[in-house]
Each structure stands twice: as structure tokens, then as C-alpha cells.
Amino acid sequence: MLQSVLSALQLPDLRRRIMFTLGMLLLFRLIAHIPVPNIDPAALAQLREALQTNQLAQLLNIVAGGALQNLSVAAMGVYPYITAQIIMQLLQPIIPALDEMRKEGDQGRMKFNRIVFYATVPMAFLQAYGQTLTLERSLGAGASLFLTPFDIVNNFLPTFTILIVLVAGSMVLVWMGEQIQTYGIGNGVSVIIFAGIVSGLPSLIIQAFESISLGGFETVLGVLLFLVIGLGTLLGIVMMHEGQRRIPVQYAKRMRGNRVYGGQSSHIPLKVNMAGMIPLIFAQSIIIFPGTIASYACPTQVASAGAGWLEQIACFVYATFSPSVQGNVQTIGGLIYAVLLFVLVYFFTYFYTKVIFDQQNIPDSLQKNGGFVPGFRPGKQTESYLNAVVSRITRVGALFLGGIAVLPFITQVITGFPIGLGATALLIVVGVAVDTLRQIEAQLVMRNYEGFIKQ
């Protein structure tokens, strides 16, 4: 492993790519600490405490790489771009023009990416306004994050300036991701999210040591159990990320002039977790939406004495769909939240896998290239077989993703340790690390160097 790292750094082109990526990540961390204009420092400190009880803000803070808690110019991260990309992917089967664009090869892919980039701007404006307004209200009545009121109607210019800065920061991060994709190593947008998540590890370690120093033997045992569960989870994610079902494919021999083409054997690698982290983002975004809406009708988080039926229902919904505010996952609200989260992740895994697999159009591609799965006729029979295989292996992937989603609740019940294992964060970290490692591996193998991964 160390020899492979040294070999990679000795190659001028690969070393330049690695250094460029590290330089971009350093620039991203600097941007993440530049606050938006007109911010109130005292209110910003109050915001960091409020984020601990707002799961929607915690999810956005993960995707933004921790920039949300600083309300920096990069507070939205690349989330608007990811949202626009997901929406466009879901619209491809519905809009014929987008579906035709997908079939045009590299040229069509460039057009599609340009449309996604343009769609990111209005998405960023909407998110900037909604996200900032939500953070403003999370401080309570009479408090404000800014020195002047955040009001698009009565205080247009200062408010619009804040929105422009947030949108510009998000688009700069998207541009940086494209530069990493072109001149660096790894998937640019994913690498930026990865850097933001990893940057929070030091504070996580410090929090663990503080818990050990303040607690007794039970706390130490809880931290050790937490580490064991964390390492086991990482191992499971790596195995599931790399897991695949290989479908054998045979290509028929074809004569062109005096040459014979085809006749080779190959395989189709169908990944167990084809949907990646998208089902978790979908499920978490939907399940925390009722609690976020209910928080406006239940500002104190607990129904006041003599409260009306509407406030009581709102407080129950808020406690059920935001169980972390109670500080105890062993409640009926925490149980309902965990069960619903598992069901939604399971459903969205099947849904998004179906969308991704249909877009790949594997049966038609095989038929056009003279390929077939042994034992199945090309066309409809092959399509039915592949759909059945994808359905079976997706069942395993969906159960695993559902288990990962509710793992923070199980971990806290077993260990009593207040730090949860973020499912989305772990999947991003492992996925990006493995993909980047494979890219470096490919660069080494092309130059006849021994790679990281031993066969």
C-alpha cells in the first residue's frame, strides 16, 4: 500500500492531479468559513445550538460540509445541484426530448449536464430563501440572524444580497467540482461533500474523549461498543458497495469481409446497491418534512398548559418526526420514526434502482451488439430475466440501506453514546473513497505499476 502511494506520487501527471484536488479542497474549506454579509455573531452562536435539534438542518449541514452551521457563503453546498440532477434523471423517462438526449452519447450527455447546470440556479434561489427563513425562525420569536430584518418585501436589497451571495457560493462549489473532475482525481461534487464530512471528524473525536473523561466505566464501554459498531458498519458498506451479480453474456460471431468479429464471452455487473445514497436522502427529506412544518405551530417543542387541539397535534407530530429533540430514542416517537424511515428507504431503493436500470437500456444494447444471455432469447425474454435478477438483488440492497438508516437509533440504545452514526455520511465517505482509490488504481495499472488492490 505504501509503495503504491509512493509510486503514485512519483508520476508527474498523477501527482499534479492529486495536488490539484487537495488544493481545491483547501480552498473549499476556506470558503466554508466566510460568513454571509450582515450576519449577527451572537445570533450565529445561538444558531449552532439550535441546529442540534433540527434534523433537516443537520441533513443539509452534512451535504454542505459543515458550512451551514457557520452560515457561510457555501452554506447550501452542492445540494441544489444534486437536487436538480435527481429531478432531471426522474424526468428523463417522462419527457421524450430528454430521453432522446440520453441516446446521443457524449454530445447528449454534455447537453443534459448543461440543462442541469441551468436548472441549478432557480433551485438554489428557492433553497436559499427557504433555508435561510427556516434558520431565522429556528431562533424563536424576536430573534434574527442578521443585523437588518430578513424580509424580501420590506427589506429587499439586503435580503436579495444575501440570496445572491448564497447562490453564487453554491455555483462556485459546483464549478470547483467540475474542475476536480477535469484536472483532478475523483468525482468532483462527491469529493467536495466527502471533504466536508471528513472535516467534522476531529470534533467527533474530541467529543468522544470528552465523554470518556467525564464518564465512568459505562461510558468507556459505550464508546468502545460505538467504535466496534462503527468499524463493522464501514466493513459492511464496503462489501455492499462492491457487491455485484455478474450475468454471463455471449457475443455471436459476425463476418465482415475476411474478418470475424464477436464470439467473446463477457458479463454484466449488476450492483447490489445500484441506487447509492439517493434513497436515504429522499427518505430523510420526506420524513422530516412533517416535523419541520409542525415546528411552526409548536415553537416551544412541548404543548403549553391549556393548549388547543391544533397545538397538541402539532407538538405530537414534531416529537414523533424529530425524536432527537427529546434526547431519548427509546420513546414511541423514536420507534415510529425509525420504522417509517426503514419503510421509506426500502421503497425508494426499489424506485430509484428501477429508474436507473431502465435508463441503462441493457437488453436493447445487447441485442444491437449481437450479445445474449445464455438460455434466454434476446429482447423481451432477456429483459424479463434481467428485471427479475435486479429485483432479487435490490431486495438485499434495500434491506441493508434500511438497516443503515435506523442504525443511529440502534447504536444509541445499545451504547448510550449520544453521537449517532450518520448513514448518509458513511455511505458518501465509503463510496467516494473507494471510487477515488479505483481511479488512482487505474492510473497506476496503465503505467505498469502495482496497484492498491491485490488480486
Sequence and secondary structure as in RCSB ss.txt:
>XXXX:A:sequence
MLQSVLSALQLPDLRRRIMFTLGMLLLFRLIAHIPVPNIDPAALAQLREALQTNQLAQLLNIVAGGALQNLSVAA
MGVYPYITAQIIMQLLQPIIPALDEMRKEGDQGRMKFNRIVFYATVPMAFLQAYGQTLTLERSLGAGASLFLTPF
DIVNNFLPTFTILIVLVAGSMVLVWMGEQIQTYGIGNGVSVIIFAGIVSGLPSLIIQAFESISLGGFETVLGVLL
FLVIGLGTLLGIVMMHEGQRRIPVQYAKRMRGNRVYGGQSSHIPLKVNMAGMIPLIFAQSIIIFPGTIASYACPT
QVASAGAGWLEQIACFVYATFSPSVQGNVQTIGGLIYAVLLFVLVYFFTYFYTKVIFDQQNIPDSLQKNGGFVPG
FRPGKQTESYLNAVVSRITRVGALFLGGIAVLPFITQVITGFPIGLGATALLIVVGVAVDTLRQIEAQLVMRNYE
GFIKQ
>XXXX:A:secstr
 HHHHHHHHHSHHHHHHHHHHHHHHHHHHHHTT B TTB HHHHHHHHHHHTT HHHHHHHHHTTT TTTTBTTT
TTTHHHHHHHHHHHHHTTT HHHHHHHTTTHHHHHHHHHHHHHHHHHHHHHHHHHHHHHHHHHT TT  SBSS  
 TTTSHHHHHHHHHHHHHHHHHHHHHHHHHHHHSSS HHHHHHHHHHHTTHHHHHHHHHHHHHHS HHHHHHHHH
HHHHHHHHHHHHHHHHH EEEEEEEE  EEETTEEE   EEEEEEETT STTHHHHHHHHHHTHHHHHHHHH TT
SS  TT  HHHHHHHHHHHHH GGGGT SSSHHHHHHHHHHHHHHHHHHHHHHHHHHHHHTHHHHHHHTTEE TT
S TTHHHHHHHHHHHHHHHHHHHHHHHHHHHHHHHHHHHH  S    HHHHHHHHHHHHHHHHHHHHHHHHTT  
 SS  
